[in-house]
Amino acid sequence: MPLHGTRAAALLAWVNSTKACPNPLDDLSQLQDCSVFLRIINKIHRSEEGESVLEQPLPERISFILGFLQKHCKHKTAAESLVSAQELLEGEELALAKVAVLLLYHTSMSCKSPGDWSEFDYKTQVELASILSFVLDNEESLNENLDTFLQRKALLTSSSSSSSSSEEHSPLLSLPHKREVRFLELQKIASSSGSNNTFPGPLSSPMGDIMQTPQFQLRRLKKQLALERENREELEVELAENRKLITEKDSQITMMQQRIDRLALLNEKQAADQLEPKEIEELREKNESLMMRLHEALKQCQDLKTEKGQMDRKINQLSEENGDLSFKLREIGSHMVQLQEALNELSEEHNAALAQSQEKQGQLESDLRAALQDKKCLEEKIEILQGKISLLEDQLTKLGDSSTQEKGEVMGDILKMEELKQEMSTLATKGAELQATVLRLEEEKQLREAALQSERSCFHEEKQQLSSLIASLQNSLSESHQVRERLEQDLRVQEAEVKA
C-alpha cells in the first residue's frame, strides 16, 4: 500500500526545513543514504557526533541511527521492531517515513524553543500536528498502528455535514455537540500555562496549538525531568570519584610530608654525628626526589580542587533549575485546581439537564397513559355502538314485510340507526386522532430516551477524560515534588560536605 501522500509531503517539508541537506528534497526516496538523518541528529545535539559516521558505509549509518532512536526516544524496546534495518537498507519509503516521524517527535520534545512554524502552510501544519498527536496517543502501540497511519487515505467528511443539518431541528440531540465544545474550552484552560513557561508557540498555528496541549507539555516536562535526573546522577558519580581522588592525594601528601619530616630529622642527626659525605649525598638525593613527588601531588591536589569548583558551579546551576521546577509545579497545581472546578461545574450542569429531562420524560409518560386510557374508552364505545347497529339491522330485516304503520316505525329505527352510525364515525375519527397522538407521544418518548442516553454517554466520556487529565497532572505533580525534595536534600548534603 503506498504512503499517504499528504503526510509524506508534510514529513518531507519538515526534513527540508531543518536545512540538513544542501538542496530541497522532492521525494522521501532521496533519504535512502541516511546522510540527512545523521545531520538532523547532529543538529538536535548541537554536536558532530554523527560526522564520522557519514564517511562509513550505509549499514554502519543505519546502525548508528537505530542506536540513537533506541537511546533517546521513548520507544526504546520497540525501536528495533518498529524500524527494520533491512527495510532501511533496501530504501523502503515506509521505513524512511517512520524514521522521519520519530525524529520529528524527538526534536519537538527536546528543543527548548519549538521554532517558528509560520514557514509551513496551514495544511502542512495540520498534517504535522496530526502526526505528533498520533504518536502521543499511540506511544504504547506504535508497532501495530504507525504503518496504517502512514498509509491510510484521508476519511471523507461529507457524512458529517449531512448529519449536522438534521440535528439542528432537535435541541435534545444537539447537546453532545455543545458538550464537546465545552470540553475543548476546558482543554484550553489546562494548556494556558504554556504562555508563561519555556514552551512558547504560535497560538494561531496547528503546530503551536498541539504544543500547548497538557498532554504534550506533560510529556516534554517528564522528558526534561528524566534528562535532569540522568545528568545529576552522572555529576554525582563524577563528584564522588573526584572526592575519592582528593582523599587519596591528601593521604599521599600526608605520608610524604611525614617521610620528609623524618628525613629532615635524620639529616640533622647525621649532620650532628658527622656522617660520611657519601651518605649525606644519598639522603639529599632522596630528599629532592621526595620534594619533587610532593610538588606533583600538590599540583594534582590543586587540579582536583579546580574540578571541585566546577562541580560546585554545576550544583548551583542545578539549584537554579530546581527553582524553575518549583515554579512549574505551582503552575501545574493551580491549573489542576481550575480543571477540578471546571469538572464540578460540568457535573452540576449535567445534573440540572438530567433533572429537566427526567421531568419532561415523566410528563410525556403521563400524557401517554392518559391518551391510551381515552383510546381504550373510545374503543369500548365503538364496540357498544356496533352491537346496537347490528341489533337494529336484524330488527329491520324481520319487519321488512309488515304493515304501513309498522313500516313507519321501521323508518324511525333506520333514522335512529343512522344517528348511531354517525356517532360511531365521529368516535372512530376521534380514535384515529388519539392513535396518532399516542404514536407521536411514543416516538417523542423514544427520541427523548435516545437523546438522554446520548447525553449521559457524552457526559461520562468527558468526565472520564477530565478525570484522566487531572490524574495525569496529579501524578506529574507528585513525581516533580519527589524530584525537588531529593534535589534539595542532595544540595544540603553537598553544601555541608563543601563547608567541611
C-alpha positions, 0 to 999 in steps of 0.5 A: 500500500503506498504512503499517504501522500499528504503526510509524506509531503508534510514529513518531507517539508519538515526534513527540508526545513531543518536545512540538513541537506544542501538542496530541497528534497522532492521525494522521501526516496532521496533519504535512502543514504541516511546522510540527512538523518545523521545531520538532523541528529547532529543538529538536535545535539548541537554536536558532530557526533554523527560526522564520522559516521557519514564517511562509513558505509550505509549499514554502519549509518543505519546502525548508528541511527537505530542506536540513537532512536533506541537511546533517546526516544521513548520507544526504546524496546520497540525501536528495533521492531518498529524500524527494520534495518533491512527495510532501511537498507533496501530504501523502503519509503515506509521505513524512511517515513517512520524514521522521519516521524520519530525524529520529528517527535524527538526534536519537538520534545527536546528543543527548548524553543519549538521554532517558528512554524509560520514557514509551513502552510496551514495544511502542512501544519495540520498534517504535522500536528496530526502526526505528533498527536498520533504518536502521543496517543499511540506511544504504547502501540506504535508497532501495530498502528504507525504503518496504517497511519502512514498509509491510510487515505484521508476519511471523507467528511461529507457524512458529517455535514449531512448529519449536522443539518438534521440535528439542528431541528432537535435541541435534545440531540444537539447537546453532545455537540455543545458538550464537546465544545465545552470540553475543548474550552476546558482543554484550553484552560489546562494548556494556558500555562504554556504562555508563561513557561519555556514552551512558547508557540504560535497560538494561531498555528496547528503546530503551536496549538498541539504544543500547548496541549497538557498532554504534550507539555506533560510529556516534554516536562517528564522528558526534561525531568528524566534528562535532569535526573540522568545528568545529576546522577552522572555529576554525582558519580563524577563528584564522588570519584573526584572526592575519592581522588582528593582523599587519596592525594591528601593521604599521599601528601600526608605520608610524604610530608611525614617521610620528609619530616623524618628525613629532615630529622635524620639529616640533622642527626647525621649532620650532628654525628658527622656522617660520611659525605657519601651518605649525606649525598644519598639522603639529599638525593632522596630528599629532592626526589621526595620534594619533587613527588610532593610538588606533583601531588600538590599540583594534582591536589590543586587540579582536583580542587579546580574540578571541585569548583566546577562541580560546585558551579554545576550544583548551583546551576542545578539549584537554579533549575530546581527553582524553575521546577518549583515554579512549574509545579505551582503552575501545574497545581493551580491549573489542576485546581481550575480543571477540578472546578471546571469538572464540578461545574460540568457535573452540576450542569449535567445534573440540572439537564438530567433533572429537566429531562427526567421531568419532561420524560415523566410528563410525556409518560403521563400524557401517554397513559392518559391518551391510551386510557381515552383510546381504550374508552373510545374503543369500548364505545365503538364496540357498544355502538356496533352491537346496537347497529347490528341489533337494529339491522336484524330488527329491520330485516324481520319487519321488512314485510309488515304493515304501513304503520309498522313500516313507519316505525321501521323508518324511525329505527333506520333514522335512529340507526343512522344517528348511531352510525354517525356517532360511531364515525365521529368516535372512530375519527376521534380514535384515529386522532388519539392513535396518532397522538399516542404514536407521536407521544411514543416516538417523542418518548423514544427520541427523548430516551435516545437523546438522554442516553446520548447525553449521559454517554457524552457526559461520562466520556468527558468526565472520564477524560477530565478525570484522566487529565487531572490524574495525569497532572496529579501524578506529574505533580507528585513525581516533580515534588519527589524530584525537588525534595531529593534535589534539595536534600542532595544540595544540603548534603553537598553544601555541608560536605563543601563547608567541611 
